[in-house]
Amino acid sequence: MLNAGGRGTAVVVCDHASNTIPRSLGTLGLGPDDLVSHIAWDPGAAEVARRLAVILDAPLVLSGYSRLVVDCNRPLASGESMPTESGGVAVPGNRDLSAAARAARIGDVFEPYHRAIAEVLDLRTAARRPSVLLSVHSFTPILRGDRRPWNIGVSGRSREGLAALLVDRLSATARELTVGHNQPYAIEDDSDYTIPVHGERRGLPNALIEIRQDGLTTPEDWSRWAELLATAYRQSETLLPR
C-alpha cells in the first residue's frame, strides 16, 4: 500500500505488478525467460500505476508476487488461479498442489492483497470520501499468432460508465491511438475478481485499463501513459454521477 491517505478520488490497483516467486517455492520449475515474460506478470503495468497514482494523489495497492503463485485477479475456483499451464508453458511447481499448499498461497498472497484494497476503500467510505477504482494491466501485442490492434483498452460492464468515458476521452485527446472498449478482454465473473468484488459490489465507478506491452518498454513510455490516463480521468470524473 502506498499513499493510503491520498486525497484524489481515484484508488489505483495493479493485480499483476510483480514477477516475484517466494523463496520457498523456488522457480516453480520455470526458467529465467519464463519468469520475466507475461505469464508471470504484466510488464510495465506497475510502473504506469505508480506514476498515475502520484499524478492523481491516489492510494495505490500493488500485488507483491507473481500471478503464477496465485492470480490476484482470478476467482479462487478458477482453473487459472494457480495454473499448471500458462500461455503454452507448463508450470511444474503448480502440479498436484495439496489443499494445505493452496491455502498457504491464498493466506500469504491473495488475501493480504485484497484486504489492503478493502481497507483503503473502507477508510474512504468512513470518511465520506468518493472512490473510483482503476485497475491497471498490460497485454501482449500478439496472441495465438494474431496481432492485437489496440494500443490501449478500457473495460467496464456499464455501457455509460467510467470505462466508456475514458475510451471517449483517450480517443479524442490522442488520435494516433487505437483505443478498445471492452478489448482485449471484457470483465467476466468467472475470469475477473478485483473489479467485480471491490468495484461493482460496492457500487463504485470502475475501469480495468489494459496497455499493450510494446508501448511500455521505457520510463518515458510509462510516464506518457500515466499522463494520458490522468488527463482522460480528470476529464471523465466530472461526468460521473455523484
JOMOHU-V612307 format. One record per residue. N is the residue number from 0. RES is the residue in one small letter. SS is DSSP state (H for helix, E for strand, - for the rest). PSI is psi in degrees with one decimal (* if undefined). OMEGA is omega in radians with two decimals (none if undefined). Layout:
BEGIN
N & RES & SS & PSI & OMEGA
N & RES & SS & PSI & OMEGA
END
This chain:
BEGIN
0 & m & - & 129.2 & 3.08
1 & l & E & 142.5 & 3.05
2 & n & - & 49.5 & -3.08
3 & a & - & -29.8 & -3.12
4 & g & - & 19.7 & -3.12
5 & g & - & 138.7 & -3.02
6 & r & - & -5.5 & 3.12
7 & g & - & 173.7 & -3.14
8 & t & - & -22.6 & -3.06
9 & a & E & 148.3 & 2.88
10 & v & E & 120.0 & -3.05
11 & v & E & 133.1 & 3.09
12 & v & E & 156.5 & 3.11
13 & c & E & 103.5 & -3.02
14 & d & - & -28.7 & -3.03
15 & h & - & 50.3 & -3.01
16 & a & - & -21.8 & -2.95
17 & s & - & 150.2 & 3.00
18 & n & - & 17.8 & -3.12
19 & t & - & 136.2 & 3.03
20 & i & - & 131.1 & 3.08
21 & p & - & 141.3 & -3.08
22 & r & H & -33.8 & -3.10
23 & s & H & -18.7 & -3.12
24 & l & H & 2.2 & -3.13
25 & g & - & -127.5 & 3.12
26 & t & - & 11.2 & -3.04
27 & l & - & 19.7 & 3.13
28 & g & - & 13.7 & -3.08
29 & l & - & 157.0 & 3.10
30 & g & - & 169.9 & -3.11
31 & p & H & -39.2 & -3.13
32 & d & H & -37.8 & 3.11
33 & d & H & -38.8 & -3.04
34 & l & H & -12.8 & 3.02
35 & v & - & 0.1 & -3.12
36 & s & - & 176.6 & -3.09
37 & h & - & -23.4 & -3.13
38 & i & - & -22.8 & -3.09
39 & a & - & -22.8 & -3.06
40 & w & - & -173.5 & 3.04
41 & d & - & 93.1 & -3.11
42 & p & - & 134.1 & 3.08
43 & g & - & -19.6 & -3.05
44 & a & H & -43.5 & -3.11
45 & a & H & -37.2 & -3.12
46 & e & H & -40.4 & 3.07
47 & v & H & -44.1 & -3.12
48 & a & H & -42.1 & 3.13
49 & r & H & -46.3 & -3.12
50 & r & H & -40.0 & 3.13
51 & l & H & -41.5 & 3.13
52 & a & H & -37.6 & 3.10
53 & v & H & -47.1 & -3.10
54 & i & H & -40.9 & -3.06
55 & l & H & 1.3 & -3.04
56 & d & - & 52.7 & -3.05
57 & a & - & 145.5 & 2.91
58 & p & E & 147.2 & -3.11
59 & l & E & 127.8 & 3.06
60 & v & E & 121.8 & -3.11
61 & l & E & 135.9 & 3.01
62 & s & - & 147.0 & -3.05
63 & g & - & -10.1 & -3.04
64 & y & - & 164.2 & -3.09
65 & s & - & 147.6 & 3.04
66 & r & - & -18.4 & 3.12
67 & l & - & -22.8 & 3.07
68 & v & - & -54.3 & 2.92
69 & v & - & 131.6 & -3.08
70 & d & - & 116.1 & -3.07
71 & c & - & -5.7 & 3.07
72 & n & - & 27.6 & 3.06
73 & r & - & 138.1 & 2.98
74 & p & - & 145.0 & -3.05
75 & l & - & -22.0 & 3.10
76 & a & - & -10.6 & -3.10
77 & s & - & 144.6 & 3.04
78 & g & - & -15.6 & 3.12
79 & e & - & 2.4 & -3.14
80 & s & - & -48.6 & 3.06
81 & m & - & 76.6 & -2.89
82 & p & - & 141.6 & 3.01
83 & t & - & -9.2 & 3.09
84 & e & E & 139.6 & 3.12
85 & s & E & 125.3 & 3.13
86 & g & - & 32.7 & -3.13
87 & g & - & 3.6 & -3.12
88 & v & E & 126.0 & 3.10
89 & a & E & 143.1 & 3.10
90 & v & - & 87.2 & -3.03
91 & p & H & -35.0 & -3.09
92 & g & H & -6.8 & 3.11
93 & n & H & 4.3 & 3.14
94 & r & - & 140.8 & 2.99
95 & d & - & 43.3 & 3.12
96 & l & - & 136.0 & 3.07
97 & s & - & 164.1 & 3.08
98 & a & H & -37.2 & -3.14
99 & a & H & -39.7 & 3.14
100 & a & H & -40.9 & 3.10
101 & r & H & -44.0 & -3.13
102 & a & H & -37.0 & 3.13
103 & a & H & -43.0 & 3.12
104 & r & H & -40.4 & 3.11
105 & i & H & -45.8 & -3.11
106 & g & H & -30.7 & -3.07
107 & d & H & -25.9 & -3.00
108 & v & H & -59.1 & -3.01
109 & f & H & -53.0 & -3.05
110 & e & H & -42.1 & 3.11
111 & p & H & -38.0 & 3.12
112 & y & H & -49.4 & -3.10
113 & h & H & -27.6 & 3.03
114 & r & H & -38.7 & 3.13
115 & a & H & -41.5 & 3.09
116 & i & H & -47.0 & -3.12
117 & a & H & -39.3 & -3.10
118 & e & H & -43.2 & -3.13
119 & v & H & -37.3 & 3.10
120 & l & H & -38.4 & 3.09
121 & d & H & -43.0 & 3.14
122 & l & H & -40.1 & -3.14
123 & r & H & -37.6 & 3.09
124 & t & H & -44.0 & 3.13
125 & a & H & -33.7 & 3.13
126 & a & - & 3.4 & -3.14
127 & r & - & 41.9 & 3.11
128 & r & - & 134.6 & -3.14
129 & p & - & 148.0 & 3.11
130 & s & - & 138.9 & 3.06
131 & v & E & 126.6 & -3.04
132 & l & E & 122.0 & 3.09
133 & l & E & 120.3 & 3.14
134 & s & E & 120.9 & -3.00
135 & v & E & 127.3 & -3.14
136 & h & E & 173.4 & 2.96
137 & s & E & 158.2 & -3.10
138 & f & E & 157.4 & -3.08
139 & t & - & 144.4 & 3.12
140 & p & - & -30.0 & -3.08
141 & i & E & 133.5 & 3.08
142 & l & E & 122.4 & -3.14
143 & r & - & 40.0 & 3.08
144 & g & - & -7.1 & -3.12
145 & d & E & 132.0 & 3.09
146 & r & E & 131.7 & -3.12
147 & r & - & 127.4 & -2.95
148 & p & - & -16.8 & -2.99
149 & w & - & 133.6 & 2.97
150 & n & - & -33.2 & 3.14
151 & i & E & 147.7 & 3.03
152 & g & E & 148.5 & 3.10
153 & v & E & 127.1 & -3.06
154 & s & E & 144.5 & 3.07
155 & g & - & 149.3 & -3.02
156 & r & - & -9.7 & 3.06
157 & s & - & 124.3 & -3.09
158 & r & - & -26.3 & -3.10
159 & e & - & 19.1 & -3.07
160 & g & - & -162.9 & -3.06
161 & l & H & -41.4 & -3.10
162 & a & H & -45.2 & 3.13
163 & a & H & -39.7 & 3.11
164 & l & H & -43.3 & 3.14
165 & l & H & -39.5 & 3.10
166 & v & H & -45.0 & 3.14
167 & d & H & -45.9 & -3.08
168 & r & H & -41.5 & 3.10
169 & l & H & -40.9 & 3.14
170 & s & H & -34.7 & -3.10
171 & a & H & -35.3 & -3.03
172 & t & H & -19.4 & 3.13
173 & a & - & 76.5 & -2.99
174 & r & - & -17.0 & 3.12
175 & e & - & -11.7 & -3.09
176 & l & - & 147.1 & 2.92
177 & t & - & 114.4 & -3.02
178 & v & E & 124.9 & 3.13
179 & g & E & 141.6 & 3.03
180 & h & E & 119.7 & -3.02
181 & n & - & 34.8 & 3.04
182 & q & - & 148.1 & -0.02
183 & p & - & -3.2 & 3.12
184 & y & - & 140.1 & 2.94
185 & a & - & 155.9 & 3.11
186 & i & - & 128.2 & -3.13
187 & e & - & 146.3 & -3.11
188 & d & - & -30.6 & -3.09
189 & d & - & -8.5 & -3.12
190 & s & - & -4.3 & -3.13
191 & d & - & 146.7 & -3.13
192 & y & - & -48.7 & -2.96
193 & t & H & -53.4 & -3.13
194 & i & H & -48.9 & 3.12
195 & p & H & -42.5 & -3.04
196 & v & H & -49.9 & -3.02
197 & h & H & -23.9 & 3.13
198 & g & H & -62.2 & -3.02
199 & e & H & -44.0 & -3.11
200 & r & - & -28.6 & 3.12
201 & r & - & -6.2 & -3.10
202 & g & - & 28.4 & -3.11
203 & l & - & 142.7 & 2.94
204 & p & - & 141.5 & -3.04
205 & n & E & 159.1 & 3.05
206 & a & E & 139.5 & 3.02
207 & l & E & 120.3 & -3.05
208 & i & E & 127.4 & 3.11
209 & e & E & 122.3 & 3.14
210 & i & E & 135.0 & -3.11
211 & r & E & 136.2 & -2.94
212 & q & H & -22.5 & 3.11
213 & d & H & -5.4 & 3.01
214 & g & H & 16.8 & -3.08
215 & l & - & 44.4 & -3.00
216 & t & - & -13.1 & -3.07
217 & t & - & 160.5 & 3.04
218 & p & H & -33.0 & 3.10
219 & e & H & -38.8 & 3.07
220 & d & H & -46.9 & -3.10
221 & w & H & -42.8 & -3.13
222 & s & H & -39.8 & 3.14
223 & r & H & -45.9 & 3.13
224 & w & H & -40.2 & 3.12
225 & a & H & -41.9 & 3.13
226 & e & H & -44.1 & 3.12
227 & l & H & -44.4 & -3.13
228 & l & H & -40.4 & 3.13
229 & a & H & -42.0 & 3.12
230 & t & H & -47.3 & 3.14
231 & a & H & -38.2 & 3.14
232 & y & H & -46.3 & -3.12
233 & r & H & -36.3 & 3.10
234 & q & H & -30.3 & -3.08
235 & s & H & -37.4 & -3.01
236 & e & H & -26.6 & 3.12
237 & t & - & -18.0 & -3.11
238 & l & - & -3.7 & -3.12
239 & l & - & 143.4 & 3.08
240 & p & - & 144.9 & 3.14
241 & r & - & * & none
END
